[in-house]
Amino acid sequence: MDADWVARFADEVIAEAERRAPGKPIVCASGLSPSGPIHLGNLREVMTPHLVADEIRRRGYDCVHVLSWDDFDRYRKVPVGVDPSWAEHIGKPLTSVPAPPGSEHPNWAEHFKAPMAAALADLGVEFHGISQTQMYTSGAYREQVLLAMRERKRIDAILDQYRTKAKPKAQAQAVDADEAAALEGSGAAGEDDGSGAGGYYPYKPYCSVCDRDVTTVTAYDDATTELTYTCACGHTETVLLSEHTRGKLVWKVDWPMRWAYEGVVFEPSGVDHSSPGSSFVVGGQIVREVFGAEQPIGPMYAFVGISGMAKMSSSKGGVPTPADALSIMEPALLRWLYARRRPNQSFKVSFDQEIQRMYDEWDTLTRKVADGTALPADQAAHRRATTTASLTLPDTPRRLPYRTLASVVDITTGHEEQTLRILREFDHEIAGLDELRPRLDKAQHWVTTYVPADERTQVREEPDAELLASLGDVERESLRLLAQGLDEHWSLDGLTTLLYGVPKVQAGLDMSAKAATPELKAAQRAFFVLLYRLLVGRDTGPRLPTLLLAVGRDRVRRLLAA
């Protein structure tokens, strides 16, 4: 666990805000492009300023977290799984592109904004959303656009300082799959900087005929604001930029313009925006020299990886989203993954078996916080995961280990009556399954969605007669000792003692003896493999005490009867 990075950033942001504009609300910012599914890598763009803004609010300061929806960006490509005919919309603003087939939303941008907004609500993230389509088309940025056009030579000179610089060797190397996915969803990736054969213009009109940005500005008059452009579709038009609202500043000018407009003090940036000559670096000069404001402070954040992707359904369409993660884990756990690591440290969100270990770690931390033994930084991360300045996130009333719940729903295939019967063996005071929700539902969704069919647990209907007939005397004796001890040891702890104890008894030891010789460990492993093969037809499976409780005493005896 890292030191409390959130508190340190909050200290810096408060000090910087007091220096810049004492007494005014402190502005932290994020930006998301709804060009496709907004994934868990993009979530770090929101969670980093959220955690800092929330800490500032906890301290009693007025702080707003601005989230810019870059929905006036151009539609760049048709994602896998979408009708190829959508290619006809490439170059249009995302809010002008029809939503994917079957969507209930009015356009492409809203289709992808909606699930992200819902996930952020579930995560307790409070933000002030700003649609860039609304801002540009309403004329809110008119003066800023006119200023940028007047200062186009200055902007061009700033950009020219970087255009000829070669990318560092590290930047030129291919990124891995996770990084490529993160780059795909970041800001206005891939936009030009306004350079063209007809001169430099930082404003890009959308064509009034085809609504695409395949346009070239050919002339502009500062005095009259007359702007002439031609479009690849053949249309040519002259408009008054003082009235025109169907266009936007190119990304490397748009971003610093917004810093000045919103008065942003804190905004992190991804690795793709932080290299020499990138939008964050160049934007620092443009915001000072053109818009007369200061660049936000904020860290570069590292990529968020995914484990278990190979096992995900191809219908998912690539990198999983926050909604996908929230379908298998409680909001507090997902918040914790982002809160406990410094922004410049990468980490992975697990969709495979690692989620069970991740939950074990979370439950251990929760117990340490409850008994006062957690380290201060761990306590802070836990507090930020479970609460915000204004709310406490919902929790499962009666916690059982995630791996236990997953094993049981795997074995019972979600049959509620049987699930309740088995889980009461773990905790006799469980009144009903609602006490175990939402964790139980998350575990069930994980099993049914992300555990491959060949790894699901299928308990044998009939004994494996061939295997039973081939057993030697030692193996038969081990099964007899287990069957004899079931009634006396029929509990989670009792079965654990019995399972490890049978090979001890066979070695001439007491069942409760503390012995761990290599020979004994080998005998225990062999015994466990035998049980798995007789019960589920594989060498591995759910933890054996859980499996035995799920199968039931009578059926266990029948399947093991040699």
VOGU-3710 file (C-alpha; in Angstrom, 3 decimals, decimal comma):
1> mdadwvarfa> 0,000/0,000/0,000  1,286/3,416/-0,948  1,381/6,440/1,316  -1,702/8,645/1,238  -1,219/10,218/-2,191  -4,732/11,702/-2,189  -4,063/13,838/0,885  -0,790/15,083/-0,580  -2,436/16,170/-3,823  -5,262/17,803/-1,883
11> deviaeaerr> -2,681/19,821/0,060  -1,051/20,961/-3,187  -4,334/21,798/-4,914  -5,655/23,831/-1,979  -2,409/25,794/-1,778  -2,383/26,390/-5,534  -6,044/27,445/-5,582  -5,458/29,910/-2,747  -2,535/31,372/-4,677  -4,503/31,713/-7,911
21> apgkpivcas> -7,972/32,751/-6,761  -8,447/32,926/-2,983  -11,955/32,165/-1,798  -13,276/30,865/-5,121  -14,531/27,306/-5,652  -11,685/24,933/-6,465  -12,054/23,255/-9,863  -10,811/19,737/-10,580  -11,410/18,335/-14,052  -11,717/15,205/-16,174
31> glspsgpihl> -12,512/14,639/-19,819  -14,037/11,609/-21,530  -14,725/10,949/-25,199  -17,882/8,844/-25,730  -16,533/7,538/-29,033  -17,127/3,976/-27,874  -17,369/1,995/-24,631  -15,719/4,025/-21,873  -13,490/1,452/-20,227  -11,690/0,875/-16,938
41> gnlrevmtph> -8,572/2,650/-18,173  -10,626/5,776/-18,848  -12,124/5,458/-15,348  -8,776/6,501/-13,888  -9,226/9,834/-15,690  -12,283/10,354/-13,476  -11,353/8,585/-10,250  -8,072/10,467/-9,739  -9,635/13,969/-9,638  -12,725/12,589/-7,900
51> lvadeirrrg> -10,702/11,296/-4,966  -8,756/14,556/-4,703  -11,870/16,732/-5,041  -13,672/14,615/-2,457  -10,804/14,978/0,013  -10,906/18,752/-0,517  -14,653/18,758/0,189  -14,121/16,651/3,313  -11,908/19,472/4,564  -14,739/21,961/4,167
61> ydcvhvlswd> -13,698/23,678/0,935  -16,046/24,416/-1,961  -14,782/22,154/-4,738  -16,367/21,137/-8,037  -15,351/18,204/-10,203  -15,976/19,162/-13,829  -16,396/16,275/-16,264  -16,228/17,353/-19,909  -17,975/14,984/-22,268  -16,030/15,352/-25,520
71> dfdryrkvpv> -19,152/14,594/-27,504  -18,374/17,199/-30,182  -15,309/15,193/-31,237  -15,339/13,623/-34,673  -16,515/10,048/-35,163  -13,279/8,334/-36,139  -14,010/4,701/-36,922  -16,634/1,972/-36,773  -16,015/-0,352/-33,796  -15,986/-4,123/-34,165
81> gvdpswaehi> -19,509/-5,525/-34,087  -21,248/-2,429/-35,484  -22,839/-2,370/-38,938  -20,070/-1,344/-41,414  -22,518/1,105/-43,007  -21,848/3,400/-40,037  -18,638/4,316/-41,867  -20,688/6,903/-43,744  -20,780/8,909/-40,497  -16,990/9,114/-40,034
91> gkpltsvpap> -16,026/12,747/-39,555  -19,335/13,855/-38,018  -19,656/15,012/-34,402  -20,405/12,101/-32,094  -23,750/13,691/-31,217  -24,730/13,670/-34,909  -24,044/9,970/-35,415  -26,998/7,597/-34,975  -26,732/5,307/-31,957  -25,766/1,665/-32,581
101> pgsehpnwae> -28,615/-0,538/-33,835  -31,193/-1,309/-31,152  -30,106/1,491/-28,816  -32,692/3,498/-26,895  -30,502/6,601/-26,998  -30,816/9,496/-29,479  -27,237/9,405/-30,770  -23,866/7,695/-30,592  -22,466/9,896/-27,802  -25,481/9,490/-25,527
111> hfkapmaaal> -25,420/5,731/-26,036  -21,935/5,514/-24,527  -22,294/8,344/-22,000  -25,325/6,759/-20,310  -23,714/3,562/-18,941  -20,660/5,518/-17,762  -22,830/8,082/-15,968  -24,788/5,244/-14,324  -21,568/3,533/-13,225  -20,218/6,781/-11,773
121> adlgvefhgi> -23,453/7,204/-9,809  -23,054/3,671/-8,420  -19,467/4,529/-7,478  -20,542/7,655/-5,589  -18,711/9,991/-7,988  -20,246/13,480/-7,910  -19,457/15,632/-10,932  -20,669/18,565/-12,985  -21,071/17,240/-16,512  -20,426/19,538/-19,466
131> sqtqmytsga> -21,409/18,584/-23,021  -18,930/20,081/-25,441  -21,583/19,886/-28,166  -23,812/22,109/-26,058  -20,973/24,509/-25,226  -19,826/24,998/-28,812  -23,239/25,079/-30,482  -24,633/27,532/-27,914  -21,821/29,961/-28,611  -20,469/29,735/-25,057
141> yreqvllamr> -16,905/29,626/-26,390  -17,367/32,295/-29,077  -14,934/34,825/-27,613  -12,352/32,106/-26,986  -12,655/30,866/-30,568  -12,256/34,363/-31,974  -9,249/34,953/-29,709  -7,590/31,739/-30,892  -8,112/32,715/-34,517  -6,633/36,172/-33,915
151> erkridaild> -3,659/34,534/-32,200  -3,243/31,787/-34,792  0,287/32,843/-35,732  1,361/32,716/-32,094  -0,270/29,289/-31,664  1,332/28,042/-34,881  4,751/29,182/-33,647  4,279/27,342/-30,343  3,231/24,154/-32,112  6,103/24,514/-34,559
161> qyrtkakpka> 8,575/24,208/-31,699  7,455/20,609/-31,320  6,503/19,501/-34,827  10,070/18,703/-35,875  11,055/17,010/-32,647  11,433/13,287/-33,040  9,521/11,170/-30,645  11,674/9,690/-27,872  12,661/6,097/-28,457  10,363/4,895/-25,689
171> qaqavdadea> 7,427/6,684/-27,300  8,190/5,209/-30,696  8,049/1,646/-29,444  4,800/-0,238/-29,806  2,549/-0,159/-26,779  0,991/-3,285/-25,353  -2,663/-4,203/-25,816  -3,846/-2,513/-22,630  -2,093/0,715/-23,529  -3,405/0,628/-27,077
181> aalegsgaag> -6,935/0,316/-25,744  -6,401/3,192/-23,346  -5,026/5,396/-26,117  -8,088/4,637/-28,192  -10,421/6,116/-25,593  -8,418/9,150/-24,583  -9,419/12,725/-25,258  -9,385/13,678/-28,913  -6,633/11,252/-29,835  -5,571/11,409/-33,432
191> eddgsgaggy> -6,837/14,919/-34,206  -4,658/17,210/-36,306  -3,328/20,448/-34,855  -4,823/22,739/-37,481  -1,936/22,748/-39,955  -2,823/22,827/-43,611  -1,628/23,804/-47,067  -3,659/26,999/-46,897  -2,048/28,197/-43,674  -2,617/27,561/-40,003
201> ypykpycsvc> -6,130/27,833/-38,557  -6,965/26,395/-35,119  -10,706/26,180/-35,889  -12,227/23,211/-37,696  -15,733/23,711/-39,144  -18,181/20,862/-39,618  -19,548/21,102/-43,166  -23,074/22,528/-43,338  -23,932/20,060/-46,114  -22,409/16,702/-45,075
211> drdvttvtay> -21,824/17,556/-41,376  -18,312/16,135/-41,510  -15,042/17,791/-40,536  -13,234/16,893/-43,756  -12,963/20,629/-44,285  -10,122/23,025/-44,990  -10,200/26,673/-43,963  -8,935/28,674/-46,937  -9,341/32,243/-45,690  -10,177/34,218/-42,571
221> ddatteltyt> -10,625/37,940/-41,962  -9,940/39,078/-38,400  -11,886/42,308/-38,808  -15,114/40,879/-40,210  -14,652/37,285/-38,875  -15,497/36,009/-42,370  -14,237/32,424/-42,675  -14,192/30,488/-45,910  -13,824/26,726/-46,027  -13,999/23,964/-48,580
231> cacghtetvl> -15,139/20,407/-47,866  -14,108/17,092/-49,378  -17,758/16,634/-50,348  -17,368/19,565/-52,782  -19,131/22,219/-50,769  -17,561/25,667/-50,312  -18,954/28,251/-47,923  -18,172/31,572/-46,272  -19,541/32,122/-42,746  -19,182/34,697/-40,004
241> lsehtrgklv> -17,188/33,055/-37,232  -18,768/35,538/-34,803  -22,024/33,676/-35,484  -20,874/30,222/-36,598  -21,324/27,451/-34,016  -20,898/24,297/-36,109  -17,217/23,726/-35,505  -14,616/23,479/-32,775  -11,048/24,328/-31,899  -8,499/21,629/-32,678
251> wkvdwpmrwa> -7,651/19,519/-29,647  -4,287/21,060/-28,754  -5,974/24,468/-28,561  -9,356/23,310/-27,292  -7,973/21,731/-24,117  -5,993/24,759/-22,862  -8,928/26,998/-23,805  -11,125/24,971/-21,461  -8,559/25,149/-18,647  -8,796/28,925/-18,850
261> yegvvfepsg> -12,593/28,981/-19,304  -13,307/26,691/-16,335  -10,437/27,893/-14,140  -9,143/24,344/-13,707  -6,600/23,920/-10,903  -6,182/20,121/-10,971  -6,438/17,706/-13,880  -4,443/14,511/-14,415  -3,406/13,354/-17,868  -2,695/9,995/-19,419
271> vdhsspgssf> 0,703/8,871/-20,651  -0,399/9,622/-24,221  -0,959/13,288/-23,327  2,253/13,778/-21,369  5,083/13,024/-23,770  7,195/15,848/-25,296  5,124/17,699/-27,860  1,866/16,178/-26,644  -1,328/18,084/-25,932  -0,677/18,570/-22,195
281> vvggqivrev> 2,856/19,880/-22,695  1,970/22,155/-25,616  -1,219/23,210/-23,878  0,803/24,590/-20,990  2,379/27,159/-23,307  -0,820/27,950/-25,182  -2,895/28,532/-22,038  -0,324/31,037/-20,746  0,616/32,841/-23,952  -2,775/32,886/-25,667
291> fgaeqpigpm> -5,503/32,574/-23,042  -3,680/34,315/-20,185  -4,292/31,565/-17,645  -2,297/28,847/-15,894  -2,000/25,172/-16,634  -3,580/22,828/-14,091  -1,337/20,866/-11,782  -1,822/17,145/-11,851  -0,036/13,831/-12,285  0,450/11,654/-15,290
301> yafvgisgma> -1,535/8,487/-14,662  -0,500/5,003/-15,712  -2,541/2,471/-17,580  -5,017/0,121/-15,954  -4,627/-3,466/-17,096  -7,112/-6,312/-17,110  -6,559/-9,943/-16,181  -8,902/-12,598/-17,488  -9,588/-10,897/-20,808  -8,976/-14,050/-22,814
311> kmssskggvp> -11,904/-15,648/-21,060  -14,321/-12,807/-21,711  -17,122/-13,209/-24,196  -16,247/-11,890/-27,635  -19,567/-10,045/-27,608  -18,089/-7,713/-25,007  -16,330/-5,916/-27,828  -12,935/-5,476/-26,206  -11,795/-3,848/-23,001  -14,318/-4,088/-20,140
321> tpadalsime> -16,156/-1,059/-18,808  -16,870/0,107/-15,245  -20,341/-1,398/-15,637  -18,736/-4,768/-16,415  -16,567/-4,499/-13,293  -19,536/-3,459/-11,135  -21,437/-6,523/-12,305  -18,921/-8,735/-10,477  -17,664/-6,542/-7,626  -19,133/-4,123/-5,118
331> pallrwlyar> -18,563/-0,388/-5,746  -16,364/0,054/-2,662  -13,938/-2,611/-3,899  -13,630/-0,997/-7,324  -13,059/2,417/-5,707  -10,383/0,872/-3,501  -8,426/-0,426/-6,481  -8,084/3,148/-7,765  -7,585/4,747/-4,338  -4,783/2,550/-3,054
341> rrpnqsfkvs> -2,288/3,066/-5,886  -0,581/6,321/-6,804  -1,760/7,532/-10,220  1,626/6,832/-11,829  1,496/3,181/-10,776  -0,260/0,729/-13,052  -2,481/-2,004/-11,672  -4,872/-4,648/-12,951  -8,576/-5,238/-12,481  -9,247/-8,966/-12,339
351> fdqeiqrmyd> -12,014/-10,758/-14,186  -10,429/-14,177/-13,686  -9,793/-16,248/-10,546  -7,677/-13,393/-9,175  -10,861/-11,599/-8,190  -11,192/-14,080/-5,312  -7,753/-13,178/-3,963  -8,540/-9,496/-4,466  -11,695/-9,872/-2,382  -9,782/-11,783/0,310
361> ewdtltrkva> -7,343/-8,878/0,518  -10,211/-6,390/0,756  -11,936/-8,359/3,532  -8,676/-8,645/5,458  -8,200/-4,888/5,251  -11,784/-4,306/6,387  -11,198/-6,475/9,468  -7,962/-4,634/10,262  -9,707/-1,281/9,964  -12,457/-2,515/12,273
371> dgtalpadqa> -10,037/-3,701/14,967  -7,699/-0,719/14,626  -4,633/-2,583/13,326  -4,598/-1,156/9,755  -1,783/1,200/8,794  -2,786/4,878/8,414  -2,479/4,880/4,603  -4,533/1,683/4,418  -7,171/3,204/6,670  -7,332/6,285/4,451
381> ahrratttas> -7,721/4,219/1,273  -10,438/2,133/2,926  -12,290/5,256/4,067  -12,153/6,703/0,558  -13,399/3,429/-0,891  -16,381/3,107/1,433  -17,436/6,742/1,877  -17,361/10,138/0,207  -17,782/13,583/1,727  -21,544/13,235/1,300
391> ltlpdtprrl> -22,442/9,541/1,411  -21,595/6,037/2,571  -21,559/3,462/-0,181  -23,891/0,476/0,227  -22,390/-2,678/1,693  -23,361/-6,338/2,019  -24,988/-6,709/5,474  -23,569/-10,169/6,219  -20,251/-10,860/4,532  -19,100/-14,290/3,500
401> pyrtlasvvd> -15,889/-14,756/1,484  -16,408/-14,084/-2,213  -14,666/-17,355/-3,096  -17,151/-19,237/-0,881  -20,140/-17,591/-2,507  -18,702/-18,232/-5,970  -18,062/-21,902/-5,190  -21,562/-22,428/-3,830  -23,428/-20,730/-6,691  -21,200/-22,615/-9,118
411> ittgheeqtl> -22,182/-25,937/-7,574  -25,879/-25,091/-7,131  -26,127/-23,275/-10,501  -27,875/-20,471/-8,618  -30,705/-22,539/-7,098  -31,684/-20,244/-4,231  -33,094/-22,794/-1,784  -30,076/-25,052/-2,120  -27,719/-22,057/-1,979  -29,295/-20,875/1,274
421> rilrefdhei> -29,096/-24,378/2,779  -25,395/-24,660/2,023  -24,482/-21,137/3,102  -26,203/-21,683/6,447  -23,571/-24,334/7,052  -21,049/-21,480/7,001  -23,139/-19,118/9,115  -26,126/-20,565/10,981  -27,542/-17,101/11,649  -28,255/-16,294/7,978
431> agldelrprl> -31,973/-15,515/7,804  -32,170/-15,210/4,011  -30,113/-14,581/0,906  -30,899/-10,855/0,904  -28,463/-10,480/3,812  -25,716/-11,712/1,470  -26,527/-9,302/-1,338  -25,210/-7,595/-3,374  -22,010/-9,646/-2,952  -23,822/-12,907/-3,645
441> dkaqhwvtty> -25,251/-11,548/-6,900  -21,835/-10,245/-7,968  -20,250/-13,655/-7,347  -23,028/-15,412/-9,240  -22,646/-13,079/-12,222  -18,893/-13,678/-12,212  -19,362/-17,453/-12,264  -21,975/-17,425/-15,023  -20,269/-14,790/-17,197  -16,508/-15,024/-16,724
451> vpadertqvr> -15,746/-18,594/-15,615  -15,294/-20,732/-18,765  -17,723/-23,603/-19,149  -14,944/-26,183/-18,888  -13,990/-24,763/-15,476  -17,503/-24,826/-14,054  -18,157/-27,439/-11,392  -20,294/-30,413/-12,447  -20,813/-32,857/-9,569  -21,083/-36,462/-10,735
461> eepdaellas> -24,554/-37,946/-10,852  -23,257/-41,515/-10,398  -20,107/-42,971/-8,779  -17,067/-43,465/-10,999  -17,187/-47,248/-10,850  -14,061/-47,737/-12,949  -11,920/-45,442/-10,776  -13,313/-46,893/-7,546  -12,559/-50,446/-8,717  -8,933/-49,528/-9,461
471> lgdvereslr> -8,153/-48,173/-5,975  -5,592/-49,744/-3,689  -6,014/-50,507/-0,006  -4,549/-47,188/1,214  -6,904/-45,172/-0,984  -9,941/-47,240/0,033  -9,046/-46,776/3,696  -8,782/-42,988/3,223  -12,284/-42,859/1,730  -13,667/-45,024/4,565
481> llaqgldehw> -12,104/-42,758/7,232  -13,553/-39,675/5,516  -17,049/-41,180/5,264  -16,923/-42,221/8,940  -15,978/-38,727/10,075  -18,529/-36,729/8,071  -21,250/-36,568/10,739  -18,886/-35,502/13,515  -17,078/-32,932/11,376  -19,975/-31,527/9,300
491> sldglttlly> -19,013/-27,837/9,329  -16,554/-25,736/7,402  -13,849/-25,888/10,080  -14,651/-29,482/10,949  -14,381/-30,707/7,367  -11,128/-28,802/6,931  -9,723/-30,651/9,962  -11,072/-33,975/8,679  -9,720/-33,590/5,138  -6,223/-32,712/6,288
501> gvpkvqagld> -6,480/-35,218/9,146  -7,259/-38,437/7,237  -3,713/-38,717/5,781  -2,340/-37,935/9,264  -4,287/-40,847/10,790  -3,062/-43,109/8,017  0,489/-42,034/8,854  -0,042/-43,040/12,499  -0,595/-39,497/13,794  -3,430/-37,905/15,672
511> msakaatpel> -5,880/-36,051/13,386  -5,148/-32,727/15,122  -1,371/-33,232/15,156  0,698/-30,335/13,822  2,838/-32,121/11,290  4,052/-30,910/7,903  6,588/-33,356/6,532  7,076/-33,542/2,748  5,689/-37,067/2,804  2,530/-35,989/4,633
521> kaaqraffvl> 1,974/-33,018/2,299  2,334/-35,325/-0,701  -0,175/-37,763/0,800  -2,650/-34,918/1,453  -2,340/-33,638/-2,111  -2,896/-37,128/-3,520  -5,951/-37,584/-1,277  -7,437/-34,272/-2,426  -6,906/-35,119/-6,114  -8,647/-38,467/-5,572
531> lyrllvgrdt> -11,645/-36,723/-3,993  -11,910/-34,196/-6,806  -11,800/-36,954/-9,420  -14,490/-38,950/-7,642  -16,753/-35,950/-7,007  -16,338/-33,693/-10,064  -14,255/-35,699/-12,535  -11,288/-33,306/-12,484  -8,054/-32,951/-10,528  -9,062/-29,589/-9,091
541> gprlptllla> -12,196/-27,691/-8,133  -13,719/-25,514/-5,421  -12,244/-25,781/-1,931  -13,059/-29,280/-0,741  -14,826/-28,319/2,537  -17,144/-26,046/0,514  -17,645/-28,722/-2,121  -18,532/-31,397/0,446  -21,027/-29,101/2,182  -22,604/-28,315/-1,175
551> vgrdrvrrll> -22,848/-31,926/-2,285  -24,333/-33,119/1,030  -23,370/-35,996/3,309  -25,498/-38,720/1,741  -24,439/-37,951/-1,803  -20,768/-37,691/-0,793  -20,952/-41,155/0,803  -22,614/-42,580/-2,301  -20,034/-41,121/-4,696  -17,105/-42,271/-2,535
561> aa> -18,366/-45,747/-1,708  -15,564/-48,073/-2,816
//
